[in-house]
Amino acid sequence: QGHGNSEVAGHSGAAVGGWPPLVVNLQGWVKGLGFELTVDILRTIGPSHLLQVQSHVAKRNLPPYPFWFDGPPELCPTHAMLLSSPSSNNSLNQQQQMTAAAGAKAGQNEEEGG
């Protein structure tokens, strides 16, 4: 069963029924039209996993995960991983927050039988 708009062309983000995983490499623009396109693409695809590469320069990064999701972050169906430059002071804290949110969501899904 898909989550939200994750059903694209008859299959969800996960490999189901012989479909290989869909990998989308976005352009990396974080402002203006590029940001709007990124949000629209993520909402349309409804990814099961997200790998976000961050710069040590904060203004070059997207907002915190899950910036495209309209609901509470703990309900976002996407599992995220943040990769950032070692010189980023804030990246470890953000990665810990994302990992904690993903772990809490996974625990919630197990309790619900999902």
C-alpha positions as CSV (number, residue, x, y, z in Angstrom):
1,Q,0.0,0.0,0.0
2,G,1.4,3.4,-1.0
3,H,1.6,6.5,1.2
4,G,-0.1,9.7,-0.1
5,N,1.1,10.4,-3.6
6,S,3.7,7.7,-3.7
7,E,1.8,5.6,-6.2
8,V,3.3,6.7,-9.5
9,A,2.7,4.8,-12.8
10,G,1.0,2.0,-10.8
11,H,3.9,1.3,-8.4
12,S,5.2,2.7,-5.1
13,G,8.7,3.8,-4.3
14,A,9.7,0.3,-3.2
15,A,10.5,-2.4,-5.7
16,V,7.2,-4.2,-6.1
17,G,5.9,-6.6,-8.7
18,G,9.1,-6.7,-10.7
19,W,9.7,-2.9,-10.8
20,P,13.2,-1.8,-9.9
21,P,13.6,1.0,-7.4
22,L,13.2,4.5,-8.9
23,V,16.3,6.7,-8.3
24,V,15.8,10.4,-8.8
25,N,18.8,12.7,-8.7
26,L,17.5,16.3,-8.1
27,Q,19.3,19.4,-9.3
28,G,20.4,20.7,-5.9
29,W,18.9,24.2,-6.2
30,V,17.8,25.3,-2.8
31,K,16.1,28.7,-3.6
32,G,13.4,30.0,-5.8
33,L,12.1,27.9,-8.7
34,G,14.6,25.1,-8.0
35,F,13.3,24.7,-4.5
36,E,9.7,24.7,-5.7
37,L,10.5,22.1,-8.2
38,T,12.3,19.9,-5.6
39,V,9.2,20.1,-3.3
40,D,6.8,19.3,-6.1
41,I,8.9,16.3,-7.3
42,L,9.2,14.9,-3.7
43,R,5.5,15.3,-3.1
44,T,4.6,13.7,-6.4
45,I,7.0,10.8,-6.1
46,G,6.5,10.2,-2.3
47,P,10.0,8.6,-1.9
48,S,10.5,5.7,0.5
49,H,14.1,6.8,1.1
50,L,15.9,10.1,0.8
51,L,19.7,10.7,0.7
52,Q,20.4,14.4,1.3
53,V,23.9,15.7,0.8
54,Q,24.7,18.9,2.7
55,S,27.3,21.6,2.4
56,H,29.2,23.0,5.3
57,V,27.8,26.4,4.2
58,A,24.3,26.5,5.7
59,K,22.7,28.8,3.0
60,R,23.5,26.1,0.3
61,N,21.4,23.5,2.1
62,L,17.7,22.6,1.9
63,P,15.6,23.2,5.0
64,P,15.5,20.4,7.7
65,Y,13.9,17.1,6.8
66,P,11.0,16.6,5.9
67,F,10.7,20.1,4.4
68,W,8.2,19.0,1.7
69,F,5.9,17.0,3.9
70,D,2.8,18.9,5.1
71,G,2.0,16.8,8.1
72,P,3.9,16.2,11.4
73,P,7.5,15.0,10.7
74,E,7.0,11.7,12.7
75,L,4.2,10.7,10.2
76,C,6.4,11.2,7.1
77,P,6.8,7.8,5.4
78,T,10.2,8.6,4.0
79,H,13.4,7.3,5.6
80,A,16.1,9.9,5.3
81,M,19.9,9.9,5.6
82,L,21.9,13.1,5.8
83,L,25.4,13.3,4.5
84,S,27.3,16.4,5.3
85,S,30.8,17.8,5.3
86,P,32.9,17.1,8.4
87,S,33.4,20.8,9.0
88,S,29.7,21.3,9.6
89,N,29.1,21.9,13.3
90,N,25.3,21.5,13.0
91,S,25.3,18.4,10.8
92,L,25.8,15.8,13.5
93,N,22.9,17.2,15.5
94,Q,20.6,17.2,12.4
95,Q,21.6,13.7,11.6
96,Q,20.9,12.5,15.1
97,Q,17.5,14.2,15.0
98,M,16.6,12.5,11.7
99,T,17.9,9.1,12.9
100,A,15.8,9.5,16.1
101,A,12.7,10.4,14.1
102,A,13.2,7.5,11.7
103,G,13.7,5.1,14.6
104,A,10.6,6.4,16.4
105,K,8.6,6.0,13.2
106,A,9.9,2.4,12.6
107,G,9.0,1.5,16.2
108,Q,5.5,3.0,15.7
109,N,5.1,0.9,12.5
110,E,6.1,-2.3,14.2
111,E,3.6,-1.6,17.0
112,E,0.9,-1.1,14.4
113,G,1.8,-4.3,12.6
114,G,3.2,-2.4,9.6
